[in-house]
Amino acid sequence: MAQQPSYSDIQKAVRVEKFRIWAAWFAGGFVMLGITNAASDVAYLGDIMLVLFVIGFVAFTFTAFKMTNALNRKAEAARREVLGDDLM
């Protein structure tokens, strides 16, 4: 029979997942910046890459916030389950 995780375990897991999300966001942004900088010397390619990467950056930022908010909702539900709170 598996023991139910404590609230502290849930908090730690959520913190780690949030760190992974934002670390991936930062690393992806850094890579996109490097590619854009490398392609900036090629006539129109640099401009096209810049526009695509700005759109991608906005999309990745939106997705990271959605993932973080989803984790917050799951953590809140788990907190209610572990601590026995019923806010609804």
PyMOL commands that set and color helices and strands:
alter all, ss='L'
color gray80, all
select helices_A, chain A and resi 7-39+45-83
alter helices_A, ss='H'
color red, helices_A
deselect
rebuild
show_as cartoon
